[in-house]
Amino acid sequence: MPWTIHRAHQGDWKPLVDGILESARGFDHQFSAGVFLSITCAEDVRYITDAEVAAATAHTWLGDYRVREQRAACAGWPQATLPPGYRAPVVSSVPTLFVSGDVDPATPKAFADRVAKGFARHADLVLRGQGHSGWTRCAASAHATLVRTGSVEAIDTTCPATPRPPFRISP
């Protein structure tokens, strides 16, 4: 990213534009907007209050832009009727592994911590240096242990940090 910013500063926007287009093309092939809207409109967006939006977006660069866009999309999207208690916290004794990336802006560890309270038998694995979709050998090993043993007691939750890529300013 620093190299891309450096190139744009020098007037060469091609690396930035190419990266955006490549990302958008990949996103279109991997993402189903219909499924996303069907789930988020029914299960999340309708429950967001104006007070929560104001508190969460105050003094941010984009403000409430993202929530306004999502609400606008949901206004015209069919929404399922959820059964009573659907949004109640899950309570379970099923052995469960929660995996979080310590630099995940989409689903931070605090989300897993909140959900984990309802799970009597759970293990928390924090992948240091990982974001939203990080998966490491250590995480795979923890998952395999859970599947093989049906228990969280033997899971090793001490994964090594994922090294950050080196800084560069040239291709």
C-alpha positions as CSV (number, residue, x, y, z in Angstrom):
1,M,0.0,0.0,0.0
2,P,2.7,2.5,0.7
3,W,4.2,2.0,-2.8
4,T,0.7,2.5,-4.3
5,I,0.2,5.7,-2.4
6,H,3.7,6.9,-3.3
7,R,3.0,6.2,-7.0
8,A,-0.3,8.1,-6.8
9,H,1.4,11.0,-5.1
10,Q,3.8,11.1,-8.1
11,G,0.8,11.2,-10.5
12,D,0.8,7.5,-11.5
13,W,-2.7,6.3,-10.5
14,K,-2.6,3.1,-12.5
15,P,-1.5,0.8,-9.7
16,L,-4.3,2.2,-7.4
17,V,-7.0,2.0,-10.1
18,D,-5.8,-1.5,-11.2
19,G,-6.0,-2.7,-7.6
20,I,-9.5,-1.3,-7.1
21,L,-10.8,-2.8,-10.3
22,E,-9.2,-6.2,-9.6
23,S,-10.7,-6.2,-6.1
24,A,-14.2,-5.2,-7.4
25,R,-14.1,-7.9,-10.1
26,G,-13.2,-10.5,-7.5
27,F,-15.8,-9.2,-5.1
28,D,-18.6,-9.4,-7.7
29,H,-17.7,-13.1,-8.3
30,Q,-17.5,-14.1,-4.6
31,F,-20.3,-12.0,-3.1
32,S,-24.1,-12.5,-3.4
33,A,-25.8,-9.1,-2.8
34,G,-29.2,-10.8,-2.7
35,V,-28.1,-13.2,0.2
36,F,-26.4,-10.3,2.0
37,L,-29.5,-8.1,1.8
38,S,-31.9,-10.9,2.7
39,I,-29.9,-11.7,5.9
40,T,-28.8,-8.2,7.0
41,C,-32.1,-6.4,6.3
42,A,-34.2,-9.0,8.2
43,E,-31.8,-9.7,11.0
44,D,-29.8,-6.6,11.7
45,V,-30.7,-3.3,9.9
46,R,-34.3,-3.1,11.1
47,Y,-33.1,-3.2,14.7
48,I,-30.5,-0.4,14.4
49,T,-31.8,2.7,16.2
50,D,-31.0,6.3,15.2
51,A,-29.4,6.8,18.6
52,E,-27.0,3.9,18.0
53,V,-26.1,5.2,14.6
54,A,-25.4,8.7,16.0
55,A,-23.2,7.3,18.8
56,A,-21.3,4.9,16.6
57,T,-20.6,7.3,13.7
58,A,-20.0,10.6,15.5
59,H,-16.7,12.1,14.6
60,T,-15.9,9.5,11.9
61,W,-14.8,10.3,8.4
62,L,-17.8,8.8,6.7
63,G,-20.3,9.5,9.4
64,D,-23.5,7.6,8.9
65,Y,-23.1,7.1,5.2
66,R,-22.8,3.3,5.3
67,V,-25.9,2.9,7.5
68,R,-27.9,5.2,5.4
69,E,-27.0,3.3,2.2
70,Q,-27.8,0.0,3.9
71,R,-31.2,1.3,5.2
72,A,-32.0,2.6,1.7
73,A,-31.2,-0.8,0.1
74,C,-33.3,-2.6,2.8
75,A,-36.3,-0.2,2.3
76,G,-37.0,-1.9,-1.1
77,W,-35.9,-5.4,-0.2
78,P,-38.3,-8.1,0.9
79,Q,-37.7,-9.1,4.6
80,A,-38.5,-12.3,6.3
81,T,-40.5,-12.4,9.5
82,L,-38.3,-13.7,12.3
83,P,-39.7,-16.1,14.9
84,P,-40.0,-14.9,18.5
85,G,-36.8,-15.1,20.4
86,Y,-34.7,-15.3,17.2
87,R,-32.3,-12.5,18.4
88,A,-32.0,-13.8,21.9
89,P,-28.5,-14.8,23.0
90,V,-27.6,-18.4,22.2
91,V,-27.1,-20.7,25.3
92,S,-25.4,-24.0,24.6
93,S,-23.2,-26.6,26.2
94,V,-21.9,-27.8,22.8
95,P,-18.1,-27.5,22.6
96,T,-17.4,-24.4,20.5
97,L,-14.3,-22.8,19.2
98,F,-14.3,-19.0,18.7
99,V,-11.6,-17.7,16.4
100,S,-10.9,-14.0,16.1
101,G,-8.3,-11.9,14.4
102,D,-6.9,-9.2,16.7
103,V,-7.0,-6.6,13.9
104,D,-10.4,-7.5,12.5
105,P,-12.5,-4.3,12.0
106,A,-15.6,-6.2,10.8
107,T,-16.0,-8.7,13.7
108,P,-13.7,-7.7,16.5
109,K,-12.9,-10.1,19.4
110,A,-15.4,-8.1,21.5
111,F,-18.2,-9.6,19.4
112,A,-16.9,-13.2,20.1
113,D,-16.6,-12.3,23.8
114,R,-20.2,-11.2,23.9
115,V,-21.5,-14.3,22.2
116,A,-19.2,-16.7,24.1
117,K,-20.9,-15.8,27.4
118,G,-23.8,-18.2,26.4
119,F,-21.5,-21.2,25.7
120,A,-20.6,-23.2,28.7
121,R,-17.9,-25.1,27.0
122,H,-15.9,-22.9,24.6
123,A,-12.3,-22.0,23.7
124,D,-11.2,-18.6,22.4
125,L,-8.4,-18.5,19.8
126,V,-7.1,-15.0,19.0
127,L,-5.0,-14.9,15.8
128,R,-2.5,-12.1,16.3
129,G,-1.7,-10.1,13.2
130,Q,-4.8,-11.4,11.4
131,G,-7.9,-9.6,10.2
132,H,-11.4,-10.7,9.2
133,S,-10.7,-13.8,7.2
134,G,-7.4,-14.9,8.5
135,W,-6.8,-18.7,8.8
136,T,-3.5,-20.2,9.9
137,R,-2.1,-23.6,10.5
138,C,-2.5,-23.0,14.2
139,A,-6.3,-22.3,13.7
140,A,-6.6,-25.3,11.5
141,S,-4.9,-27.4,14.2
142,A,-7.3,-26.1,16.9
143,H,-10.3,-26.8,14.7
144,A,-9.0,-30.3,14.0
145,T,-8.5,-30.9,17.7
146,L,-12.1,-29.9,18.4
147,V,-13.5,-32.1,15.6
148,R,-11.4,-35.1,16.6
149,T,-12.0,-34.9,20.4
150,G,-15.4,-33.3,20.6
151,S,-13.9,-31.2,23.4
152,V,-12.3,-27.8,23.9
153,E,-10.1,-28.8,26.8
154,A,-7.2,-30.0,24.6
155,I,-7.2,-27.1,22.2
156,D,-4.0,-25.1,22.2
157,T,-4.9,-21.4,22.0
158,T,-1.4,-20.1,22.0
159,C,-0.8,-19.4,18.3
160,P,2.2,-17.5,17.1
161,A,1.6,-14.1,15.6
162,T,1.4,-13.8,11.8
163,P,4.4,-11.6,10.7
164,R,3.4,-8.4,8.9
165,P,4.6,-8.1,5.3
166,P,7.7,-6.0,4.8
167,F,7.4,-2.3,4.0
168,R,8.3,-1.4,0.5
169,I,8.2,1.7,-1.7
170,S,9.0,0.1,-5.1
171,P,7.5,-2.7,-7.1
